[in-house]
Structure formats: C-alpha cells, structure tokens
Amino acid sequence: MKATVIFHSVCGNTYLLAKEFYKSLNNLGFETSLYRVKDDDAKRWSEIFPSAEEYYDEVMALSEAKPENVLESDLIIYGSPNYCSNVSAEMKTFIDSTCMYYKDSLLEDKYFTCFATGEDRESGIDMCLTNMINYALGQCMIILPIPTKLKYEYSIPSCGITHNSGPLADKRPKEEIYIGIREYCKSIAAKILK
Ligand SMILES: Cc1cc2nc3c(=O)[nH]c(=O)nc-3n(C[C@H](O)[C@H](O)[C@H](O)COP(=O)(O)O)c2cc1C
C-alpha cells in the first residue's frame, strides 16, 4: 500500500513531524514517499531566521510535490504550519492543484490524515487542521481519526497531531510527539493494512 506525506515547512517544525510520519509508515510496511511543496521564499527566510536555516538543505533535498503524487497514493498525509488560523498559502496552492481530480472523484476512498504546527495551541491551529479535513471530506476521502486511547495517553487533540513551536519557531518537537506519531501510525496500519 502506498503512502504519501506532503508538507510545507519554513522553520523545520512541520518537516520534523512529516519525517516521523514518513519513517513510521515505512517501518510499518507502507511504501512511503515524502515531498515538500513549492516555496519560492524559502531561501530568503533561511537567511533571516536561524530556525529556518537549520533544516533548509534537508528540506530542499526532497522532491517537490506534484498533484499526481496523491493520485498514485492509497494513504495521503498533509502537514502544514498554521498561518493566520489556516494552512499556509504554499500548502493551499498545492491542495488546490489536486482539485482537478474532483470532477471524476479520483481521490474518493483514499485514506487521509493531517497534522500541523503553530506558535501555540490557542491561535487557530484547530482551524488549520479542520480546513485540511474539510478538503478531504470534499474529495470523499476516508478520514483516519485519532483513537481515543491515544488522546488520553498522549494528549493528542481529536482533529490531529500538533506541535507548538513558540514565538521564534525554535521549540523543536519533544520525544512525546514522535511517540504519539508512531502510535498513531500503528493504529492506521492496524486499520488499513491487510
Ligand atoms: C505568516 C505567518 C502566520 C502565522 N500565523 C500563526 C497563527 O495564526 N497562529 C499560530 O499559532 N502560529 C502562527 N504562525 C507561526 C507558525 O505557525 C509556526 O511558527 C510554525 O511552527 C511554523 O512551521 P515550520 O517550522 O514548519 O515552518 C505564523 C507564522 C507565519 C510566518
């Protein structure tokens, strides 16, 4: 089964979660790919922000996502930074590019989940996640919920995995978040890998 993780990240936090999804799903037997979305400003940010410089080369070494990458996939995972209580413009541009498949329902019944990072928990990150979930619902994809057990054990909100990177975007994810992603991926594998 093919899984594709597609993310936007400037300061590296969303990338770190994307990489953990990629590694976890690969380890569980999914044929997994990891792509970044196009970002024409990435170089400029990497020269201004120390946190944007740290993972710049690693992120740029990945291939840029194309809409056909989701078409070829059984499980689609999007990761976005929370920009003004929404997905970033770069992530939105990519998401919109896949809507060419809407008319013929080509994404119908594909599995979907998403994650997000933001400065803090209180500034709209749920809306960023909810917008991605609404997109997937619109495309008739199957949303993979966070199991209740994981919500209790790892404090993962119902709408998805999140990380708060702080005012300078330099608070990197702690081990608990990576463990939460690994456990969530195990629950996904148990549900859809036969
Ligand atoms: C244009 C812009 C808008 C942002 N808006 C919000 C916001 O509304 N709420 C919030 O919590 N964080 C906001 N942030 C902070 C980012 O979501 C946060 O730093 C995120 O972790 C960055 O992800 P990255 O490290 O993968 O680039 C914003 C950052 C930028 C650059």
The ligand as a Gaussian input file, in Angstrom:
#p B3LYP/6-31G(d) Opt

LIG

0 1
 C        2.694000      34.302000       8.069000
 C        2.640000      33.548000       9.369000
 C        1.437000      33.452000      10.044000
 C        1.354000      32.717000      11.239000
 N        0.157000      32.637000      11.877000
 C        0.056000      31.914000      13.021000
 C       -1.199000      31.813000      13.699000
 O       -2.223000      32.328000      13.284000
 N       -1.232000      31.056000      14.843000
 C       -0.123000      30.426000      15.343000
 O       -0.227000      29.736000      16.375000
 N        1.071000      30.496000      14.710000
 C        1.197000      31.231000      13.562000
 N        2.402000      31.316000      12.913000
 C        3.555000      30.559000      13.443000
 C        3.800000      29.249000      12.702000
 O        2.594000      28.509000      12.553000
 C        4.782000      28.342000      13.458000
 O        5.990000      29.028000      13.651000
 C        5.009000      27.019000      12.746000
 O        5.505000      26.065000      13.664000
 C        5.977000      27.142000      11.591000
 O        6.156000      25.872000      10.990000
 P        7.555000      25.466000      10.348000
 O        8.577000      25.452000      11.460000
 O        7.345000      24.105000       9.793000
 O        7.855000      26.464000       9.294000
 C        2.512000      32.057000      11.754000
 C        3.738000      32.186000      11.074000
 C        3.806000      32.924000       9.892000
 C        5.131000      33.038000       9.181000

